[in-house]
Amino acid sequence: MHGFEANALSYDYTASIECLENPHKPQYGGGIIVNPELNHGLKGWSTFGEAKIQHRQSQAGNKFAVACSRNQAHAGISQKIYLQRNKLYTFSAWIQVSGGSGVPVTAIFKTSAGSFIHAGAIVAESKCWSMLKGGLTVNASGLAELYFESKNTTVEIWVDSISLQPFTEKEWKSHHDQSIEKIRKSNLRIQAVDAKGNPLPNATISIQQRAPSFPFGCAMNKNILTNTAYQNWFSSRFGVTTFENEMKWYSTEPSQGQEDYSVADAMLQFAKQQNIAVRGHNVFWDDPQYQLGWVKSLDKRQLARAAFRRDGDSTPAKYLQRLRDIQDFSGNNNSKIAIGLESHFKTPNIPYIRSSIDTLAAANLPIWITELDVENGPNQSLYLEQILREVYAHPQIQGIVIWAAWNPQGCYRMCLTDNNFTNLQTGDVVDTLLHEWGLIKAGFTSSATTDTNGVFEASLPHGDYEVKITDPESVKISSSMVQRLNVAASTTASQLPLLVQLSAA
């Protein structure tokens, strides 16, 4: 690891989703916030809008600030902070309200240019503290004012353990590098020995990745069934897909009572032939804009009958009942439930993306990025790369699906290729990262020479590998010199290398 990375301030991925009697200490000691724990009265804090602010102390001795007599949504407690353009800020605070339940509270930064940046939000409760975690960047350096907003002006807003920690772009990148080394790769130590167990120095170790473990894919549509170039481009890159529209209700039953799954079946067959896993996708919405024409004419009873006929076992009540049955079954405390995040971006707030995933990760469930795209514009490829690097490096992200199915008339929001399947800049970003992260579907090959002890060490992306040993003193190679192995995440906290001993005889 580079010296800078070793000395860079680490990122705190933790978040709390519990409502607690007392707040935790502020992350990073409060960062650049003055008086973050309110242990020095209201020093550093002032009034924002038409409100009164007070300093209070609980019976347990916890000190906090209170915004009361609020006549405006934005009225409350505030602090002025100098923000720098090229810094990335992670923000957190603990919030409580004086009454009620489920009161939305938002942390906002008002810049000197008059813009308002939403750094994060929480649904606050009375009688316990909730952690708000967010983040922000600014387009220009200058003074900004932090305040907390709630449209419910009848409640007091209590604030404690506030933190605002800046990171340089180099530090932020070091978090990516450290996280990828820790969660996406493992150290492998290979020792080549002869038939008698003696080390083989200067032996050539060839490592070929057969398949990466991390699911990285892209949506596809029916155009892939009749376009060989599309098939070749897609299948050489991606190991997972989602059908764009072909499993949705308006595709499989365009006319009432006439169901047709032939296109979806053909796409599924293609995916199986190419060893591409298929993820499910929502099949209908309650927004009338997305409903079929004939559905709009149905009354409530007819609509319910038509929907239930699609799959009578998928009603919410039955789903929840089955879920509870599974969770309550002995030994199923860690049953597999996951979160899927649609990820359609304009200009991404990278620190907010990270902190949002931190908060979701506190549920201890796997998280997938399911529909990643960026709207067209001069910075589309730059933003795509920033987002991909952020989500791939997050410890809780278990898979990524890009939403860029090819269409000759234009993609939904983002294309990766032109109509000749030559990469656009966005496609180049994807290819570059697939190579950098060792996620090429066809795998990759590398080789090295063992040291005097017959040992070779490497940090490899998780996946299936074929390892081949060539002894320079051997006349011919025995088949026993080839071995397959799986490089996976360690099940323990130990970071010791995985030791593999291979015989060249």
C-alpha positions as CSV (number, residue, x, y, z in Angstrom):
1,M,0.0,0.0,0.0
2,H,1.3,3.5,-0.8
3,G,2.4,5.6,2.1
4,F,-0.3,8.1,1.5
5,E,-3.0,5.5,1.6
6,A,-1.6,4.1,4.8
7,N,-1.7,7.5,6.5
8,A,-5.0,8.8,5.0
9,L,-8.0,9.2,7.3
10,S,-10.1,6.1,7.1
11,Y,-13.8,6.3,6.3
12,D,-16.3,5.2,8.9
13,Y,-18.9,3.0,7.1
14,T,-21.0,2.6,10.2
15,A,-24.5,3.9,10.6
16,S,-27.3,3.3,13.1
17,I,-31.0,2.6,12.2
18,E,-32.0,2.1,15.9
19,C,-33.8,4.8,17.9
20,L,-31.7,5.1,21.0
21,E,-32.1,6.6,24.5
22,N,-28.7,8.4,24.1
23,P,-26.9,9.3,20.9
24,H,-23.5,7.9,19.9
25,K,-20.4,10.0,20.0
26,P,-20.0,12.1,16.8
27,Q,-18.1,10.4,14.0
28,Y,-14.6,11.7,13.4
29,G,-14.9,13.6,16.7
30,G,-17.2,16.0,14.9
31,G,-14.7,16.8,12.1
32,I,-14.8,20.5,11.4
33,I,-18.0,21.2,13.4
34,V,-17.5,23.5,16.4
35,N,-18.8,22.2,19.7
36,P,-20.2,19.0,18.1
37,E,-21.4,17.4,21.4
38,L,-22.8,20.7,22.8
39,N,-20.6,20.3,25.8
40,H,-19.8,24.0,25.7
41,G,-23.3,25.5,25.7
42,L,-24.3,26.9,22.4
43,K,-20.8,28.0,21.4
44,G,-20.5,28.0,17.6
45,W,-24.2,27.7,17.1
46,S,-26.8,30.4,16.3
47,T,-30.4,30.8,15.2
48,F,-31.6,30.3,11.7
49,G,-35.0,31.9,10.8
50,E,-37.7,32.6,13.3
51,A,-37.0,30.3,16.2
52,K,-35.4,30.2,19.6
53,I,-32.6,27.9,20.5
54,Q,-31.8,26.5,23.9
55,H,-29.1,24.3,25.5
56,R,-30.5,21.4,27.5
57,Q,-29.3,18.4,29.5
58,S,-31.0,15.1,30.0
59,Q,-31.2,13.4,33.4
60,A,-28.4,11.1,32.3
61,G,-26.2,14.1,31.7
62,N,-26.4,14.2,27.9
63,K,-26.2,17.8,26.5
64,F,-27.9,18.9,23.3
65,A,-29.3,21.8,21.4
66,V,-33.0,22.5,21.0
67,A,-34.8,24.6,18.3
68,C,-38.2,25.7,19.7
69,S,-40.9,28.3,18.9
70,R,-40.4,27.5,15.3
71,N,-42.6,29.6,13.0
72,Q,-41.0,28.3,9.7
73,A,-40.0,25.0,8.3
74,H,-36.4,26.0,8.1
75,A,-36.3,27.8,11.5
76,G,-33.9,26.3,14.0
77,I,-30.3,25.8,15.0
78,S,-27.4,26.5,12.6
79,Q,-23.6,26.8,12.2
80,K,-21.6,28.6,9.6
81,I,-18.8,26.5,8.0
82,Y,-16.3,27.2,5.2
83,L,-16.7,24.5,2.5
84,Q,-14.0,23.8,-0.1
85,R,-14.8,23.0,-3.8
86,N,-12.5,20.0,-4.2
87,K,-13.4,18.3,-0.9
88,L,-15.9,15.5,-0.3
89,Y,-17.9,15.9,3.0
90,T,-19.5,13.1,5.0
91,F,-22.1,14.4,7.4
92,S,-24.0,12.9,10.4
93,A,-26.1,14.1,13.3
94,W,-28.4,12.7,15.9
95,I,-32.0,14.0,15.9
96,Q,-35.0,13.9,18.2
97,V,-38.3,15.7,18.2
98,S,-40.3,16.9,21.1
99,G,-43.5,15.0,20.1
100,G,-45.2,12.8,17.6
101,S,-43.7,10.0,15.6
102,G,-42.2,9.8,12.1
103,V,-41.4,13.5,11.7
104,P,-39.1,14.1,8.6
105,V,-36.1,16.3,9.4
106,T,-33.6,17.3,6.7
107,A,-30.0,18.7,7.1
108,I,-29.4,21.5,4.6
109,F,-26.4,23.6,3.7
110,K,-27.2,27.1,2.4
111,T,-24.2,28.3,0.4
112,S,-23.0,31.9,-0.1
113,A,-24.2,31.6,-3.7
114,G,-27.7,31.1,-2.4
115,S,-28.0,27.4,-3.3
116,F,-29.5,24.9,-0.9
117,I,-27.8,21.5,-0.7
118,H,-29.7,18.7,1.0
119,A,-27.1,16.6,2.8
120,G,-29.4,14.0,4.3
121,A,-32.7,13.3,6.0
122,I,-34.2,11.2,8.8
123,V,-37.7,10.3,10.1
124,A,-37.3,11.4,13.7
125,E,-39.1,10.2,16.8
126,S,-39.8,11.6,20.2
127,K,-38.2,10.1,23.3
128,C,-35.3,8.6,21.4
129,W,-32.4,9.7,19.1
130,S,-32.1,8.7,15.4
131,M,-28.9,9.0,13.4
132,L,-29.0,11.1,10.2
133,K,-26.2,10.3,7.9
134,G,-25.5,12.0,4.6
135,G,-22.9,13.9,2.6
136,L,-22.3,16.7,0.1
137,T,-19.9,18.5,-2.3
138,V,-20.0,22.1,-3.4
139,N,-19.3,23.7,-6.8
140,A,-17.5,26.7,-5.3
141,S,-15.5,27.3,-2.1
142,G,-17.1,29.7,0.4
143,L,-19.0,30.1,3.6
144,A,-22.1,27.9,4.1
145,E,-24.7,27.7,6.8
146,L,-25.9,24.3,8.1
147,Y,-29.4,24.1,9.4
148,F,-32.1,21.5,10.1
149,E,-35.5,21.7,8.4
150,S,-38.9,20.2,9.2
151,K,-42.3,21.1,7.7
152,N,-43.8,20.2,11.1
153,T,-43.4,23.5,12.9
154,T,-45.3,22.3,16.0
155,V,-42.3,20.2,17.2
156,E,-39.0,21.1,18.7
157,I,-36.0,19.8,16.9
158,W,-33.3,18.4,19.2
159,V,-29.8,18.0,17.8
160,D,-26.6,16.4,19.1
161,S,-23.4,14.6,18.0
162,I,-23.0,16.6,14.8
163,S,-20.1,15.7,12.5
164,L,-18.9,17.1,9.2
165,Q,-15.7,15.5,7.9
166,P,-13.9,16.7,4.8
167,F,-11.8,14.3,2.6
168,T,-9.6,15.1,-0.3
169,E,-10.2,13.4,-3.6
170,K,-7.0,11.4,-3.1
171,E,-8.2,10.3,0.3
172,W,-11.6,9.3,-1.1
173,K,-9.9,7.2,-3.8
174,S,-7.8,5.6,-1.1
175,H,-11.0,4.4,0.6
176,H,-11.9,2.7,-2.7
177,D,-8.5,1.0,-3.0
178,Q,-8.5,-0.1,0.6
179,S,-12.0,-1.5,0.4
180,I,-11.5,-3.3,-2.8
181,E,-8.4,-5.0,-1.5
182,K,-10.2,-6.0,1.7
183,I,-13.6,-7.2,0.3
184,R,-13.2,-8.0,-3.4
185,K,-9.8,-9.6,-3.4
186,S,-7.8,-12.1,-1.3
187,N,-4.1,-12.7,-0.9
188,L,-3.0,-16.0,-2.4
189,R,0.3,-17.7,-1.6
190,I,1.3,-20.6,-3.9
191,Q,4.2,-22.9,-3.3
192,A,5.4,-25.1,-6.1
193,V,7.0,-28.4,-5.0
194,D,8.3,-31.5,-6.7
195,A,7.2,-35.1,-6.1
196,K,9.2,-35.3,-2.9
197,G,7.8,-32.0,-1.5
198,N,11.0,-30.0,-2.3
199,P,10.4,-26.3,-3.3
200,L,10.8,-25.5,-7.0
201,P,12.5,-22.1,-7.4
202,N,12.2,-20.3,-10.7
203,A,9.1,-22.3,-11.7
204,T,6.6,-20.4,-13.8
205,I,3.2,-20.0,-12.3
206,S,0.4,-19.2,-14.8
207,I,-2.9,-18.1,-13.3
208,Q,-6.0,-18.0,-15.5
209,Q,-9.2,-16.7,-14.2
210,R,-12.1,-18.9,-15.4
211,A,-14.9,-16.8,-14.0
212,P,-15.2,-13.8,-11.6
213,S,-17.4,-14.0,-8.6
214,F,-18.8,-10.5,-8.4
215,P,-22.0,-10.2,-10.4
216,F,-21.6,-7.3,-12.9
217,G,-24.1,-7.0,-15.7
218,C,-26.4,-5.0,-17.9
219,A,-30.0,-5.0,-18.9
220,M,-30.9,-6.4,-22.3
221,N,-33.9,-6.4,-24.5
222,K,-35.5,-8.4,-27.4
223,N,-33.1,-6.8,-29.9
224,I,-30.5,-9.2,-28.8
225,L,-32.4,-12.2,-30.3
226,T,-31.9,-11.1,-33.9
227,N,-28.6,-9.2,-33.7
228,T,-25.4,-11.3,-33.7
229,A,-23.2,-8.3,-33.1
230,Y,-25.2,-7.4,-30.0
231,Q,-25.0,-10.9,-28.8
232,N,-21.3,-11.1,-29.1
233,W,-20.7,-7.7,-27.6
234,F,-23.0,-8.4,-24.6
235,S,-22.0,-12.0,-23.8
236,S,-18.3,-11.3,-23.8
237,R,-18.7,-8.8,-21.0
238,F,-21.6,-9.5,-18.7
239,G,-22.4,-12.4,-16.4
240,V,-25.8,-11.2,-15.2
241,T,-28.7,-9.4,-16.8
242,T,-32.2,-8.1,-16.3
243,F,-34.8,-8.0,-19.1
244,E,-35.7,-4.4,-19.8
245,N,-39.4,-4.7,-20.6
246,E,-40.1,-8.2,-21.9
247,M,-41.4,-9.7,-18.6
248,K,-43.6,-6.7,-17.8
249,W,-47.3,-7.1,-18.0
250,Y,-47.8,-4.9,-21.0
251,S,-45.4,-7.1,-22.9
252,T,-46.7,-10.5,-22.0
253,E,-50.5,-9.7,-22.1
254,P,-50.9,-6.7,-24.5
255,S,-54.5,-7.8,-25.1
256,Q,-56.7,-9.0,-22.3
257,G,-56.5,-12.8,-21.9
258,Q,-53.9,-13.2,-24.7
259,E,-50.7,-14.1,-22.8
260,D,-47.4,-14.5,-24.8
261,Y,-44.1,-15.3,-23.1
262,S,-42.3,-16.4,-26.3
263,V,-40.0,-13.4,-26.5
264,A,-39.1,-13.6,-22.8
265,D,-38.6,-17.4,-23.1
266,A,-36.2,-16.9,-26.0
267,M,-34.2,-14.3,-24.1
268,L,-34.0,-16.6,-21.1
269,Q,-32.8,-19.4,-23.4
270,F,-30.1,-17.2,-24.9
271,A,-28.9,-16.1,-21.4
272,K,-28.7,-19.7,-20.3
273,Q,-26.7,-20.7,-23.4
274,Q,-24.2,-17.8,-22.6
275,N,-24.0,-18.6,-18.9
276,I,-25.6,-15.3,-18.0
277,A,-27.6,-15.2,-14.8
278,V,-31.0,-13.5,-15.1
279,R,-32.4,-11.3,-12.3
280,G,-36.1,-10.5,-11.9
281,H,-37.7,-7.1,-12.3
282,N,-40.9,-5.5,-11.3
283,V,-43.7,-6.4,-13.8
284,F,-46.3,-3.7,-13.1
285,W,-46.7,-0.4,-11.4
286,D,-49.7,1.4,-9.8
287,D,-49.0,4.6,-11.9
288,P,-51.7,4.8,-14.6
289,Q,-49.1,6.1,-17.0
290,Y,-47.5,2.6,-17.2
291,Q,-50.7,0.6,-17.4
292,L,-52.0,-1.1,-20.5
293,G,-54.9,0.6,-22.3
294,W,-57.4,-2.2,-21.6
295,V,-56.5,-2.3,-17.9
296,K,-57.6,1.3,-17.5
297,S,-61.1,0.4,-18.5
298,L,-61.5,-2.2,-15.8
299,D,-63.4,-1.5,-12.6
300,K,-61.7,-2.3,-9.2
301,R,-63.1,-5.8,-9.0
302,Q,-62.1,-6.7,-12.6
303,L,-58.7,-5.2,-12.1
304,A,-58.1,-7.3,-8.9
305,R,-59.3,-10.4,-10.7
306,A,-57.0,-9.7,-13.7
307,A,-54.0,-9.0,-11.4
308,F,-54.5,-12.0,-9.2
309,R,-54.9,-14.3,-12.2
310,R,-51.4,-13.4,-13.2
311,D,-50.1,-15.0,-10.0
312,G,-52.5,-15.7,-7.2
313,D,-49.7,-16.5,-4.8
314,S,-47.9,-13.2,-5.0
315,T,-50.3,-11.0,-3.0
316,P,-48.7,-8.9,-0.4
317,A,-50.4,-10.7,2.5
318,K,-49.3,-14.1,1.3
319,Y,-45.8,-12.8,0.6
320,L,-45.5,-11.4,4.1
321,Q,-47.0,-14.5,5.7
322,R,-44.4,-16.7,3.9
323,L,-41.6,-14.3,4.8
324,R,-42.6,-14.5,8.5
325,D,-42.8,-18.3,8.3
326,I,-39.3,-18.5,6.8
327,Q,-37.8,-16.0,9.4
328,D,-39.5,-17.8,12.3
329,F,-38.3,-21.2,11.3
330,S,-35.5,-22.5,13.5
331,G,-32.1,-21.6,12.2
332,N,-33.3,-19.0,9.7
333,N,-32.3,-15.9,11.6
334,N,-30.0,-15.0,8.7
335,S,-32.5,-15.8,5.9
336,K,-31.6,-14.3,2.6
337,I,-33.4,-11.0,2.1
338,A,-31.9,-8.3,0.0
339,I,-32.3,-4.7,-1.1
340,G,-32.3,-3.5,-4.7
341,L,-31.6,0.1,-5.5
342,E,-32.7,1.7,-8.7
343,S,-29.9,4.1,-9.5
344,H,-30.9,6.7,-12.2
345,F,-28.6,9.7,-11.8
346,K,-28.2,13.2,-13.2
347,T,-25.4,14.9,-11.3
348,P,-24.4,12.4,-8.5
349,N,-23.7,13.5,-5.0
350,I,-20.9,10.9,-4.3
351,P,-20.6,11.3,-0.5
352,Y,-24.4,11.1,-0.2
353,I,-24.4,7.9,-2.3
354,R,-21.9,6.3,0.1
355,S,-23.6,7.4,3.3
356,S,-27.0,6.3,2.0
357,I,-25.7,2.8,1.4
358,D,-24.1,2.9,4.8
359,T,-27.5,3.5,6.3
360,L,-29.2,0.8,4.3
361,A,-26.3,-1.5,5.2
362,A,-27.2,-1.2,8.9
363,A,-30.1,-3.6,8.1
364,N,-27.4,-6.3,7.5
365,L,-28.9,-7.3,4.2
366,P,-27.1,-7.7,0.8
367,I,-27.6,-4.7,-1.5
368,W,-27.7,-4.7,-5.3
369,I,-27.5,-1.7,-7.6
370,T,-30.2,-2.7,-10.1
371,E,-30.7,0.0,-12.7
372,L,-27.6,2.2,-12.9
373,D,-27.5,4.9,-15.6
374,V,-26.6,8.6,-16.0
375,E,-28.6,11.0,-18.1
376,N,-27.0,12.2,-21.3
377,G,-24.7,15.2,-21.0
378,P,-21.1,16.3,-21.4
379,N,-20.1,14.6,-18.1
380,Q,-22.0,11.4,-18.6
381,S,-19.0,9.1,-18.8
382,L,-17.2,10.8,-15.9
383,Y,-20.2,10.5,-13.7
384,L,-20.7,6.9,-14.6
385,E,-17.1,6.1,-13.7
386,Q,-17.4,8.0,-10.3
387,I,-20.6,6.1,-9.4
388,L,-19.3,2.7,-10.5
389,R,-16.2,3.1,-8.5
390,E,-18.2,4.2,-5.5
391,V,-20.7,1.4,-5.4
392,Y,-18.2,-1.4,-6.4
393,A,-16.0,-0.4,-3.5
394,H,-18.8,-0.3,-0.9
395,P,-18.5,-3.4,1.4
396,Q,-22.3,-4.1,1.3
397,I,-22.9,-4.0,-2.4
398,Q,-23.3,-7.5,-3.7
399,G,-24.0,-6.9,-7.4
400,I,-24.4,-4.2,-10.1
401,V,-26.7,-4.1,-13.1
402,I,-26.3,-1.2,-15.6
403,W,-29.5,0.0,-17.3
404,A,-28.3,0.4,-20.8
405,A,-30.1,-2.1,-23.1
406,W,-29.3,-1.3,-26.7
407,N,-32.0,0.1,-29.0
408,P,-31.3,1.3,-32.6
409,Q,-33.6,4.2,-32.0
410,G,-31.8,5.2,-28.8
411,C,-31.5,3.7,-25.3
412,Y,-33.6,4.5,-22.3
413,R,-31.2,7.1,-20.9
414,M,-27.7,5.8,-21.6
415,C,-26.1,3.7,-24.3
416,L,-22.8,1.9,-24.1
417,T,-22.3,1.5,-27.8
418,D,-23.3,3.0,-31.1
419,N,-25.4,1.0,-33.6
420,N,-22.3,-0.7,-35.0
421,F,-21.4,-1.9,-31.4
422,T,-18.4,0.4,-31.2
423,N,-18.0,1.6,-27.7
424,L,-19.1,5.0,-26.7
425,Q,-17.2,6.8,-23.9
426,T,-19.6,5.1,-21.4
427,G,-18.8,1.7,-22.9
428,D,-15.1,2.5,-22.6
429,V,-15.6,3.3,-18.9
430,V,-17.3,-0.1,-18.4
431,D,-14.5,-2.0,-20.2
432,T,-11.8,-0.2,-18.4
433,L,-13.3,-1.0,-15.0
434,L,-14.0,-4.6,-15.9
435,H,-10.3,-5.0,-16.8
436,E,-9.1,-3.1,-13.7
437,W,-11.2,-5.1,-11.3
438,G,-10.7,-8.5,-12.9
439,L,-14.3,-8.9,-13.8
440,I,-14.0,-9.8,-17.5
441,K,-16.4,-12.6,-18.1
442,A,-13.8,-14.5,-20.2
443,G,-11.3,-14.2,-17.4
444,F,-7.7,-13.1,-17.6
445,T,-4.3,-14.7,-17.5
446,S,-1.1,-13.7,-15.6
447,S,2.2,-15.4,-14.9
448,A,5.1,-15.0,-12.6
449,T,8.2,-16.9,-11.3
450,T,8.5,-18.5,-7.9
451,D,11.2,-17.3,-5.5
452,T,14.0,-19.4,-4.0
453,N,11.5,-21.1,-1.7
454,G,9.2,-22.0,-4.7
455,V,6.7,-19.4,-3.5
456,F,4.6,-16.9,-5.4
457,E,2.2,-14.4,-3.8
458,A,-0.6,-12.3,-5.4
459,S,-3.7,-10.4,-4.5
460,L,-6.5,-11.8,-6.8
461,P,-10.1,-10.8,-7.3
462,H,-12.5,-13.4,-6.0
463,G,-13.4,-16.0,-8.6
464,D,-12.5,-19.4,-10.1
465,Y,-9.0,-19.9,-11.3
466,E,-6.8,-22.5,-13.1
467,V,-3.2,-22.6,-11.9
468,K,-0.5,-24.1,-14.0
469,I,3.1,-24.8,-12.9
470,T,6.0,-25.2,-15.4
471,D,9.2,-26.5,-13.9
472,P,12.1,-25.2,-16.1
473,E,14.0,-28.5,-15.3
474,S,11.2,-30.7,-16.5
475,V,11.2,-32.0,-20.1
476,K,7.5,-32.4,-20.4
477,I,4.5,-31.1,-18.4
478,S,2.3,-33.5,-16.5
479,S,-1.4,-32.9,-16.2
480,S,-1.0,-33.0,-12.5
481,M,0.7,-29.6,-12.8
482,V,-2.7,-27.9,-13.4
483,Q,-5.1,-27.3,-10.6
484,R,-8.3,-25.4,-10.3
485,L,-9.1,-23.4,-7.2
486,N,-11.6,-20.8,-5.9
487,V,-10.4,-17.6,-4.4
488,A,-13.1,-16.3,-2.1
489,A,-13.6,-13.9,0.8
490,S,-12.2,-15.2,4.1
491,T,-14.8,-16.3,6.6
492,T,-12.6,-15.0,9.5
493,A,-11.2,-11.7,10.4
494,S,-7.7,-12.9,9.5
495,Q,-6.0,-11.3,6.5
496,L,-3.4,-14.1,6.2
497,P,-2.8,-15.3,2.6
498,L,-4.5,-18.4,1.4
499,L,-1.8,-21.0,1.1
500,V,-2.0,-23.4,-1.8
501,Q,0.7,-26.1,-2.4
502,L,1.0,-27.5,-5.9
503,S,3.0,-30.4,-7.0
504,A,4.8,-30.4,-10.3
505,A,5.1,-34.2,-10.6
